[in-house]
Amino acid sequence: MRNEHTSRTLTLGLCGGYFLVLLDVTVVNVALPSISAAVRSASITGGGGRRVGGTQLQVGASGLAWVVDAYTVPLAALLLACGAIGDLLGHRRVVVAGFAGFGAASVVCALAPGLGVLVAGRAAQGVCAALMLPGTLALLADTAPSEAARTRAVGLWAAVGGAALPAGPLVGGLLVETGEWRAVFWVNVPVIVLALGAVLRGSSVSGAAVGAGSRTGAEPAARSARHASAGDAESGLGAVPAAGSAHPASARDVPWSGAAALVVTLACAVTAVVQVRDEALLSVIMLAVTVVAAVAFRSFERHAVRPLLQVEPLARRPLAAACAVAGLMNFCVLGSLFLMTQVLQDTDRCSPLRAGILLLPGMLPLPLLGTTAGRLTTGFGPWRTSALGLFLAAAGFLGIAAAVNGPDLALLLPALAVWGIGLSILTPAVVAAAIQALPSATGFASGAGNTARQTGAALGVAVFSALAGDASARTFAHRAEWLLVAAAFAFVAAGVFAHVFARVSRGASGCKSVIPARPKPNRDLASSGRPSLPEALSQGTHSPPNIG
């Protein structure tokens, strides 16, 4: 009984941290106009109007973009590497360090005297989120006292991920409405303290209870779960690599150089786009550094003992296609969300809470339609289902573009609902397409897709911000409308591509339908007496999709 209580405590703690990681992808969006107003008022003020710092700063589109992208860039670049670090040092140790660092970084953001400190704090949050995310599911897999408990824990973990995205704008709006923008970061602190206490208490007891199992198969279970969480933090789809997947025996096996090169590549690419309006010369320099870092990354990958990205030749094209669609999805969705929250508040004069509530019809389908989307993917294949989701979301984009400036609620709310339904269909389908491309290493395939999604999110915010300009400009709402229209056409093009790719894949395989390959059970997990994550999820658990 005590072990079951301890397991529940640990599960709640890990899910709380996981929820914060995904929540912080979107919760800040609603607070952006308030942050901008605070900085423009001569200095960022603390609680009660007290001056903090007194630095005279001007924030424009580039500054607000960095508030979002400073979090997503390190999260995207470090996910796979942090999973390897967890394998080497132990996931409990890495998760605890991530929790503590995330809480400390949240305090830095909440007390930031200026935009530079706020962006630095957000970057620290992103690094710590990358440390936390792979280990949450790994610890759940390693410490569950029974198969039934493990299945329930995975189901709760998936449900929490599905709830994080719709909660972001609503929670952000409520916090800013009742307090100020700093409350968006202060709210993380008590949650982290409670979650960290639960993890420290629960993992120590559960770890002792399964210590013998670790020597006979629980540690491979954790490694498998790490791959799954790195890949499926957004989608909630559990997946494990085939037995015998690489495991770092020493620090030399962790791809430090490749991870560093990937961080530099993404950071410089985002900088090149974000600063193009204000500092063209810097953008050119950053673009050149991006190319050099990308070449260096490829070179490091070729010589690494354990590369971050290693794909079988036959799987490269379908996996690249799935990652491209996943990246485009987040590119357009997170870029559009960045603009919509500002149009609703700065142009339409909605309060933060009202803006968050208005966005709910676009967010709620994501957790609610997970089971339906999974059935569509199984019945029609991932690529045909992806095409359907892309076309529906494109129609939603067009409706939002026509209605957001006003707003025309009679058109905006249905358009957001159609948009959300399309995304809820697209998200699990594109994850399934990646897994189908590499069924022998499903964890890696979904991990690559997750990295592509986070990369697309960072670049989307940067590009949409650069093209739309400052929210205080008269042309901002008009430019935002045209960018939403452009996103619709991009989704239509991607939908046509997905439909054609489905036909090509069908012809190449000679099958009547394209159904995601079910991953083979992991022998290491089987030997430990625990089901693989796909088996656990299939035992009555359907995880909802998440985009963040």
C-alpha positions as a printed Julia matrix, in Angstrom:
548×3 Matrix{Float64}:
   0.0    0.0     0.0
   2.82   2.36    0.87
   4.5    1.68   -2.46
   1.28   2.49   -4.31
   0.89   5.76   -2.38
   4.52   6.64   -3.08
   4.06   5.82   -6.75
   1.03   8.12   -6.95
   3.0   10.91   -5.29
   5.88  10.5    -7.73
   3.5   10.33  -10.7
   1.78  13.57   -9.69
   5.13  15.3    -9.17
   6.52  14.23  -12.53
   3.29  15.1   -14.35
   3.26  18.51  -12.66
   6.74  19.27  -14.0
   5.81  17.94  -17.43
   2.72  20.16  -17.47
   4.82  23.25  -16.7
   7.3   22.45  -19.48
   4.53  22.37  -22.1
   2.5   25.16  -20.5
   5.43  27.58  -20.73
   5.54  27.15  -24.5
   2.24  29.04  -24.84
   1.34  30.68  -21.51
   3.63  33.66  -22.12
   1.91  34.59  -25.4
  -1.07  36.21  -23.71
   1.28  38.19  -21.44
   3.3   39.66  -24.33
   1.25  42.9   -24.73
   1.49  43.48  -20.97
   5.25  42.91  -21.04
   5.54  45.31  -23.97
   3.48  47.96  -22.19
   5.54  47.6   -19.01
   8.81  48.05  -20.87
   7.52  50.99  -22.91
   6.41  52.83  -19.77
  10.06  53.82  -19.14
  11.0   50.76  -17.08
   9.68  47.37  -16.1
   7.92  47.85  -12.79
   7.64  45.42   -9.95
   4.56  44.62   -7.93
   2.62  47.69   -6.82
   4.23  49.99   -9.38
   7.67  50.02   -7.77
  10.54  50.75  -10.13
  12.92  47.85  -10.53
  16.27  48.62  -12.1
  15.23  51.72  -13.96
  16.71  50.67  -17.28
  15.17  52.61  -20.15
  14.4   50.01  -22.78
  12.33  49.91  -25.93
  10.74  46.61  -26.88
   9.49  45.9   -30.35
   8.57  42.83  -32.31
  12.1   41.42  -32.01
  12.15  41.75  -28.23
   8.81  40.0   -27.8
   9.87  37.26  -30.21
  12.91  36.59  -28.04
  10.73  36.26  -24.93
   9.12  33.25  -26.65
  12.04  31.89  -28.68
  14.6   32.07  -25.89
  12.62  29.19  -24.37
  11.92  27.09  -27.46
  15.41  27.24  -29.04
  17.31  25.42  -26.25
  14.35  23.11  -25.68
  14.39  22.06  -29.33
  18.16  21.72  -29.61
  18.85  19.89  -26.35
  16.03  17.35  -26.05
  17.86  14.41  -27.6
  21.19  15.23  -25.95
  19.58  15.59  -22.51
  18.06  12.16  -22.9
  21.56  10.77  -23.4
  22.77  12.71  -20.35
  19.98  11.12  -18.33
  21.07   7.68  -19.51
  24.6    8.43  -18.35
  24.0   10.18  -15.02
  20.63   8.72  -14.06
  17.26  10.24  -14.88
  16.35  11.0   -11.27
  19.44  13.16  -10.82
  18.91  14.98  -14.11
  15.18  15.53  -13.53
  15.78  16.91  -10.04
  18.43  19.28  -11.42
  16.01  20.34  -14.16
  13.19  20.96  -11.68
  15.4   23.05   -9.39
  16.88  25.02  -12.28
  13.46  25.64  -13.82
  12.18  27.04  -10.55
  15.22  29.28  -10.13
  14.93  30.49  -13.75
  11.25  31.28  -13.18
  12.22  33.5   -10.23
  14.76  35.28  -12.45
  12.03  35.91  -15.06
   9.57  37.15  -12.44
  12.11  39.59  -10.95
  13.63  40.67  -14.28
  14.54  44.39  -14.18
  14.8   44.57  -17.94
  14.13  42.71  -21.15
  17.65  41.27  -21.36
  17.37  39.56  -17.98
  13.91  38.28  -18.87
  15.19  36.72  -22.1
  18.17  35.19  -20.25
  15.8   33.72  -17.68
  13.63  32.27  -20.45
  16.7   30.67  -22.03
  17.6   29.1   -18.68
  14.02  27.81  -18.45
  14.4   26.2   -21.87
  17.63  24.43  -20.92
  16.1   23.13  -17.7
  12.93  22.07  -19.53
  15.07  19.98  -21.88
  16.66  18.34  -18.82
  13.27  17.63  -17.26
  11.27  16.44  -20.22
  12.98  13.17  -21.27
  13.32  11.93  -17.71
   9.71  12.38  -16.57
   8.38   9.39  -18.49
  11.6    7.43  -17.92
  11.15   7.68  -14.14
   7.48   6.72  -14.43
   8.47   3.62  -16.37
  11.26   2.72  -13.96
   9.44   3.18  -10.65
   5.9    1.92  -11.3
   5.21  -0.92   -8.82
   3.03  -2.9   -11.25
   1.9   -3.09  -14.85
  -1.49  -1.63  -13.97
   0.13   1.27  -12.11
   2.47   1.9   -15.0
  -0.41   1.99  -17.48
  -2.33   4.44  -15.29
   0.78   6.61  -14.87
   1.4    6.76  -18.62
  -2.26   7.6   -19.21
  -2.12  10.46  -16.71
   1.17  11.69  -18.21
  -0.43  11.75  -21.67
  -3.6   13.48  -20.45
  -1.54  16.16  -18.7
   0.33  16.81  -21.96
  -2.94  17.14  -23.83
  -4.28  19.67  -21.33
  -1.21  21.92  -21.33
  -1.79  23.66  -24.66
  -5.41  24.77  -24.13
  -4.53  25.75  -20.57
  -1.74  28.1   -21.72
  -3.71  31.08  -23.08
  -6.44  30.71  -20.45
  -4.06  30.46  -17.48
  -1.91  33.26  -18.88
  -4.93  35.52  -19.38
  -6.26  34.81  -15.9
  -2.9   35.5   -14.23
  -2.26  38.72  -16.14
  -5.84  39.89  -15.57
  -5.77  39.32  -11.8
  -2.16  40.31  -11.23
   0.41  41.33  -13.82
   2.68  39.68  -16.33
   5.17  38.6   -13.64
   2.49  36.27  -12.22
   2.95  34.08  -15.32
   6.39  33.19  -13.98
   5.66  33.31  -10.24
   3.02  30.6   -10.62
   5.75  28.13  -11.63
   7.55  28.4    -8.3
   5.04  26.75   -5.92
   4.24  24.08   -8.49
   7.93  23.29   -8.9
   8.47  23.18   -5.12
   5.6   20.72   -4.67
   6.63  18.64   -7.68
  10.27  18.56   -6.61
   9.33  17.44   -3.11
   7.13  14.69   -4.56
   9.88  13.5    -6.88
  12.49  13.46   -4.13
  10.24  11.51   -1.77
   8.7    9.22   -4.33
  11.74   8.32   -6.42
  13.89   7.47   -3.41
  11.38   4.94   -2.08
  10.28   3.63   -5.46
  13.87   3.42   -6.62
  14.72   1.16   -3.68
  11.68  -0.98   -4.39
  12.66  -1.58   -7.98
  16.39  -1.64   -7.42
  16.61  -5.34   -8.11
  14.54  -4.9   -11.24
  16.93  -2.27  -12.51
  19.59  -4.89  -12.83
  17.29  -7.17  -14.8
  15.49  -4.82  -17.09
  14.12  -1.7   -15.42
  17.01   0.48  -16.57
  16.42  -0.51  -20.22
  12.79   0.43  -19.55
  13.89   3.87  -18.46
  16.1    4.24  -21.5
  13.18   3.29  -23.72
  10.91   5.73  -21.94
  13.48   8.48  -22.38
  13.38   8.03  -26.14
   9.6    8.06  -26.03
   9.34  11.21  -23.99
  11.9   13.04  -26.09
   9.88  12.15  -29.12
   6.36  12.27  -27.85
   6.25  15.06  -25.34
   4.05  16.92  -27.76
   1.94  14.12  -29.12
   1.62  11.94  -26.1
   2.21   8.86  -28.24
   4.43   6.44  -26.37
   7.11   4.64  -28.35
  10.23   2.69  -27.58
  13.28   1.9   -29.66
  14.14  -1.61  -30.59
  16.07  -3.7   -28.17
  19.73  -3.08  -28.24
  19.55   0.65  -28.81
  22.7    2.57  -28.11
  23.37   3.56  -24.52
  26.19   5.87  -23.48
  28.77   3.98  -21.45
  30.75   7.1   -20.63
  30.69  10.87  -21.03
  32.63  10.47  -24.28
  29.62   8.7   -25.8
  27.3   11.65  -25.18
  27.2   13.81  -28.35
  28.29  17.03  -26.66
  29.77  18.59  -29.79
  26.74  17.79  -31.92
  24.38  19.2   -29.3
  26.41  22.41  -29.01
  26.53  22.81  -32.79
  22.77  22.29  -33.0
  22.14  24.94  -30.34
  24.38  27.42  -32.18
  22.68  26.61  -35.49
  19.17  27.21  -34.19
  20.06  30.24  -32.08
  21.88  31.98  -34.92
  19.14  31.13  -37.43
  16.49  32.61  -35.15
  18.66  35.68  -34.46
  19.17  36.22  -38.18
  15.41  36.31  -38.74
  14.36  38.22  -35.61
  16.91  41.02  -36.02
  16.59  41.45  -39.78
  14.49  44.64  -39.43
  16.57  46.32  -36.74
  20.11  45.13  -37.49
  20.55  43.87  -41.04
  24.32  43.49  -40.74
  23.96  41.35  -37.61
  21.42  39.19  -39.43
  23.87  38.58  -42.27
  26.62  37.63  -39.81
  24.28  35.3   -37.92
  23.19  33.69  -41.17
  26.82  32.97  -42.05
  27.42  31.51  -38.58
  24.3   29.37  -39.01
  25.72  27.82  -42.18
  29.09  27.16  -40.55
  27.46  25.64  -37.46
  25.21  23.44  -39.58
  28.23  22.12  -41.5
  30.02  21.52  -38.2
  26.99  19.67  -36.84
  26.95  17.34  -39.83
  30.68  16.69  -39.41
  30.3   15.95  -35.69
  27.42  13.58  -36.42
  29.5   11.58  -38.89
  32.26  10.97  -36.34
  30.16  10.64  -33.18
  30.1    7.36  -31.26
  26.42   7.95  -30.65
  25.01  10.48  -33.17
  21.96  12.53  -32.3
  20.47  11.77  -35.72
  21.14   8.38  -37.26
  18.67   7.13  -39.87
  18.62   4.07  -42.09
  19.01   5.04  -45.77
  15.59   3.71  -46.82
  13.89   5.62  -44.01
  15.47   8.99  -44.69
  12.95  10.24  -47.25
   9.71   9.32  -45.4
  11.14  10.46  -42.05
  12.31  13.74  -43.59
   8.84  14.23  -45.08
   7.15  13.63  -41.73
   9.56  15.97  -39.95
   9.05  18.65  -42.62
   5.25  18.57  -42.18
   5.61  18.54  -38.38
   7.97  21.51  -38.54
   5.66  23.42  -40.89
   2.73  22.72  -38.58
   4.38  24.35  -35.57
   5.96  27.05  -37.74
   2.53  28.29  -38.77
   0.59  27.48  -35.61
   2.95  29.0   -33.03
   3.76  31.93  -35.33
   0.04  32.61  -35.77
  -0.67  32.26  -32.07
   2.09  34.79  -31.39
   0.27  37.29  -33.62
  -3.31  36.48  -32.64
  -2.79  37.19  -28.94
  -1.37  40.61  -29.82
  -4.07  41.49  -32.35
  -6.82  40.58  -29.89
  -5.3   42.73  -27.13
  -3.46  45.57  -28.89
  -5.81  46.1   -31.85
  -9.16  44.73  -30.66
  -8.6   45.96  -27.07
  -9.59  42.67  -25.48
  -8.45  42.05  -21.93
  -5.87  39.26  -21.41
  -8.51  36.98  -19.92
 -10.99  37.65  -22.73
  -8.26  36.97  -25.31
  -7.44  33.66  -23.61
 -11.12  32.66  -23.53
 -11.61  33.59  -27.2
  -8.76  31.26  -28.18
 -10.25  28.27  -26.34
 -12.32  26.94  -29.3
  -9.06  26.47  -31.19
  -7.33  24.75  -28.28
  -9.95  22.43  -26.78
 -10.22  19.98  -29.72
  -6.59  18.97  -29.23
  -7.1   17.02  -25.98
 -10.73  16.1   -26.68
 -10.32  14.44  -30.09
  -7.23  12.32  -29.41
  -9.09   8.99  -29.62
 -10.97   9.96  -32.79
  -7.79  11.18  -34.47
  -6.03   7.93  -33.59
  -8.82   5.89  -35.18
  -8.7    7.99  -38.35
  -4.94   7.49  -38.56
  -5.3    3.72  -38.16
  -8.12   3.46  -40.68
  -6.9    5.77  -43.45
  -3.16   5.86  -42.86
  -1.04   8.67  -41.46
  -0.49  10.57  -44.69
  -4.13  10.68  -45.82
  -5.16  11.66  -42.3
  -2.45  14.33  -42.28
  -3.83  15.71  -45.54
  -7.33  15.9   -44.05
  -6.04  17.71  -40.97
  -4.0   20.13  -43.07
  -6.96  21.05  -45.29
  -9.27  21.6   -42.32
  -6.69  23.72  -40.5
  -6.14  25.74  -43.69
  -9.85  26.55  -43.81
  -9.63  27.6   -40.18
  -6.68  29.87  -40.91
  -8.67  31.65  -43.63
 -11.65  32.16  -41.32
  -9.43  33.49  -38.53
  -7.74  35.89  -40.95
 -11.12  37.3   -41.97
 -12.46  37.61  -38.43
  -9.63  38.3   -35.99
  -9.48  42.05  -36.61
 -12.64  43.3   -34.9
 -13.15  40.66  -33.79
 -16.12  39.2   -35.68
 -17.05  36.58  -33.08
 -19.72  34.97  -35.28
 -16.96  33.97  -37.7
 -13.91  33.85  -35.41
 -15.17  31.22  -32.96
 -16.28  28.67  -35.62
 -13.08  29.31  -37.58
 -10.98  28.65  -34.47
 -12.96  25.44  -33.86
 -12.33  24.2   -37.41
  -8.65  25.16  -37.02
  -8.4   23.23  -33.77
 -10.15  20.16  -35.19
  -7.75  20.13  -38.12
  -4.74  20.36  -35.82
  -6.11  17.64  -33.54
  -6.33  15.33  -36.58
  -2.96  16.36  -37.99
  -0.81  16.08  -34.87
  -1.07  12.32  -34.11
  -1.1   11.5   -37.82
   2.22  13.2   -38.51
   3.76  11.51  -35.46
   2.5    8.16  -36.75
   4.02   8.92  -40.16
   7.42   9.44  -38.52
   7.09   6.21  -36.54
   6.02   4.3   -39.65
   9.13   5.55  -41.45
  11.41   3.96  -38.86
   9.5    1.15  -37.08
  12.73  -0.43  -35.8
  13.55   2.72  -33.78
  10.25   4.39  -33.04
  11.57   6.41  -30.11
  14.23   8.02  -32.26
  11.76   8.64  -35.1
   9.31  10.43  -32.84
  12.21  12.25  -31.17
  13.28  13.62  -34.53
   9.7   14.71  -35.16
   9.54  16.47  -31.81
  12.81  18.3   -32.5
  11.4   19.35  -35.88
   8.23  20.67  -34.23
  10.1   22.71  -31.64
  12.47  24.03  -34.3
   9.5   25.01  -36.46
   7.94  26.78  -33.48
  11.06  28.85  -32.83
  11.48  29.81  -36.48
   7.76  30.47  -36.91
   7.66  33.0   -34.1
  10.8   34.65  -35.49
   9.52  34.89  -39.09
   5.97  35.98  -38.24
   7.32  38.57  -35.82
   9.77  39.97  -38.38
   7.14  40.19  -41.14
   4.31  41.59  -39.0
   6.43  44.21  -37.25
   5.58  46.09  -34.09
   2.11  45.56  -32.63
   1.72  49.3   -32.1
   2.02  50.0   -35.84
  -1.16  50.76  -37.78
  -0.37  48.09  -40.35
   0.21  45.32  -37.77
  -3.3   43.83  -37.88
  -3.38  43.97  -41.69
  -0.03  42.22  -41.94
  -1.13  39.63  -39.41
  -4.19  38.87  -41.54
  -2.05  38.29  -44.62
   0.34  36.09  -42.69
  -2.6   33.96  -41.57
  -3.68  33.7   -45.2
  -0.13  32.69  -46.14
  -0.24  30.03  -43.42
  -3.48  28.71  -44.95
  -1.86  28.38  -48.38
   1.19  26.71  -46.84
  -1.11  24.15  -45.19
  -2.94  23.56  -48.48
   0.39  22.93  -50.24
   1.44  20.58  -47.44
  -1.92  18.81  -47.67
  -1.45  18.21  -51.4
   2.06  16.93  -50.69
   0.73  14.58  -47.98
  -1.95  13.22  -50.33
   0.58  12.6   -53.1
   3.04  11.05  -50.65
   0.29   8.7   -49.43
  -0.27   7.48  -52.99
   3.46   7.08  -53.6
   3.9    5.2   -50.34
   0.96   2.96  -51.15
   2.38   2.16  -54.56
   5.83   1.49  -53.17
   4.57  -0.83  -50.44
   1.97  -2.56  -52.55
  -0.48  -2.3   -49.67
  -4.13  -1.33  -49.84
  -3.68   1.15  -47.04
  -0.91   2.78  -45.15
  -1.22   1.73  -41.51
   1.41   2.66  -38.95
   3.66  -0.26  -38.15
   3.24  -1.46  -34.6
   6.6   -1.34  -32.87
   8.04  -4.66  -31.81
   7.96  -5.23  -28.05
  11.24  -4.34  -26.4
  12.9   -7.52  -25.17
  14.52  -5.67  -22.29
  11.12  -4.45  -21.14
   9.64  -7.89  -21.56
  12.36  -9.39  -19.4
  11.56  -6.87  -16.67
   7.93  -7.98  -16.61
   6.69  -4.58  -17.78
   4.87  -3.77  -21.01
   6.46  -1.55  -23.61
   5.01   1.96  -23.82
   2.91   1.21  -26.93
   1.48  -1.8   -25.08
   0.83   0.31  -21.99
  -0.92   2.95  -24.06
  -2.98   0.35  -25.87
  -4.36  -0.99  -22.6
  -7.25   1.44  -22.59
  -5.21   4.62  -22.81
  -5.46   6.98  -25.77
  -3.18   9.94  -25.39
  -4.34  13.28  -26.71
  -2.16  15.27  -29.04
  -0.31  18.37  -28.07
   1.5   20.93  -30.17
   3.31  23.27  -27.83
